[in-house]
């Protein structure tokens, strides 16, 4: 990287297409939120300061509810979530974020600030389209 190139951080590329939701909400409620907010992920709220965030992706719903033919109205999100979620700092260089995704098999991560609040989400699409492409004059 040349000294004139600006470091692109996860804050620069994160998006807001997520819903913060209680784990006791049903999968049906979660699907409704995804539709209403055109979100790509459900972030499950922490119950208290000593808890961790959880995450539910549409693929989790497909694999754990749709495929086994379970009733979305009778399953709580906490039953199918992944927890704890691996989050990234807003100041993280997108190159390190891509390495983290590769090392841990992630497709998406919440961006969590110093106050331990979710401020956005980053995924492979944003890493490539907003992190890598502009550095090479593509998609600008």
C-alpha positions in Angstrom: 0.0 0.0 0.0 1.4 3.4 -0.9 1.7 6.1 1.7 -0.9 8.2 -0.3 -3.6 5.4 -0.2 -6.2 5.9 2.5 -6.8 3.1 4.9 -10.3 1.8 4.5 -11.9 0.7 7.8 -15.0 -1.3 8.6 -16.7 1.9 9.7 -16.2 3.2 6.1 -18.0 0.3 4.5 -20.4 -1.0 7.1 -24.1 -1.0 6.3 -27.3 -0.7 8.4 -29.3 -3.6 7.0 -29.7 -5.5 10.2 -32.3 -5.7 13.0 -31.5 -5.8 16.7 -34.0 -8.1 18.3 -34.7 -10.0 21.5 -33.9 -13.7 21.5 -37.4 -14.6 22.8 -38.9 -13.3 19.6 -40.2 -16.1 17.3 -38.6 -17.0 14.0 -41.8 -15.8 12.4 -41.3 -12.4 14.1 -37.7 -12.4 12.8 -38.7 -13.1 9.3 -41.2 -10.3 9.4 -38.5 -7.9 10.6 -36.1 -9.0 7.9 -38.8 -8.2 5.3 -40.0 -4.9 6.8 -36.5 -3.5 7.2 -34.9 -5.2 4.1 -32.3 -6.5 6.5 -29.8 -9.2 5.8 -29.3 -10.4 9.4 -30.8 -10.4 12.9 -28.5 -9.5 15.8 -29.8 -10.9 19.0 -29.6 -8.4 21.9 -27.5 -9.0 25.0 -29.6 -9.8 28.1 -27.2 -7.8 30.3 -23.7 -6.3 30.4 -22.1 -9.6 31.0 -23.9 -11.3 28.1 -22.8 -11.5 24.4 -24.6 -10.7 21.1 -26.1 -13.6 19.1 -26.7 -13.7 15.4 -29.3 -15.3 13.1 -28.7 -15.4 9.3 -31.4 -16.3 6.7 -29.4 -19.4 6.1 -29.9 -20.4 9.8 -33.6 -20.1 9.3 -33.5 -22.2 6.1 -31.4 -24.9 7.6 -32.9 -25.1 11.1 -36.5 -24.2 10.5 -37.5 -24.5 6.8 -35.6 -27.7 5.9 -36.8 -29.8 8.9 -40.3 -28.4 8.5 -40.5 -26.8 11.9 -43.1 -24.2 12.8 -41.6 -20.7 12.6 -44.3 -19.4 15.1 -43.2 -21.9 17.7 -39.4 -21.5 17.7 -37.6 -18.7 19.4 -34.7 -17.0 17.8 -32.4 -17.9 20.7 -33.0 -21.6 19.8 -31.3 -21.2 16.4 -28.9 -18.4 16.9 -25.1 -18.6 16.9 -23.6 -17.1 20.1 -21.2 -15.5 20.9 -20.9 -13.6 17.7 -17.5 -12.5 16.4 -17.6 -8.8 16.0 -15.2 -6.3 14.5 -14.1 -2.9 15.6 -15.1 0.2 13.6 -11.4 1.1 13.2 -10.4 -2.3 11.8 -8.6 -2.2 8.4 -10.8 -4.0 5.8 -7.9 -6.2 4.8 -7.7 -7.6 8.4 -11.5 -8.0 8.4 -11.2 -10.1 5.3 -8.5 -12.2 6.9 -10.7 -12.7 10.0 -13.6 -13.8 7.8 -11.3 -16.3 6.1 -9.8 -17.6 9.3 -13.1 -18.2 11.1 -15.4 -19.0 8.2 -17.5 -15.9 8.6 -19.9 -14.5 6.1 -20.9 -11.4 8.1 -19.9 -9.6 11.3 -21.4 -6.9 13.4 -19.4 -3.8 13.9 -19.2 -3.1 17.6 -17.9 0.2 19.1 -16.0 0.9 22.3 -19.3 1.2 24.2 -20.1 -2.4 23.1 -23.0 -1.3 20.9 -23.7 -2.6 17.4 -23.2 0.3 15.0 -23.4 -1.6 11.7 -22.7 -4.8 9.8 -20.0 -5.8 7.4 -20.1 -8.7 4.9 -18.2 -10.0 1.9 -20.2 -7.8 -0.5 -19.3 -4.6 1.4 -15.7 -5.8 1.8 -15.3 -6.2 -2.0 -17.6 -3.5 -3.4 -16.7 -0.8 -1.0 -13.3 -1.9 0.4 -11.4 -3.3 -2.5 -13.1 -2.0 -5.7 -12.5 1.7 -5.0 -8.8 1.2 -4.4 -8.6 -0.2 -8.0 -10.9 2.3 -9.6 -13.6 -0.3 -10.1 -17.3 0.5 -9.3 -16.7 4.1 -8.3 
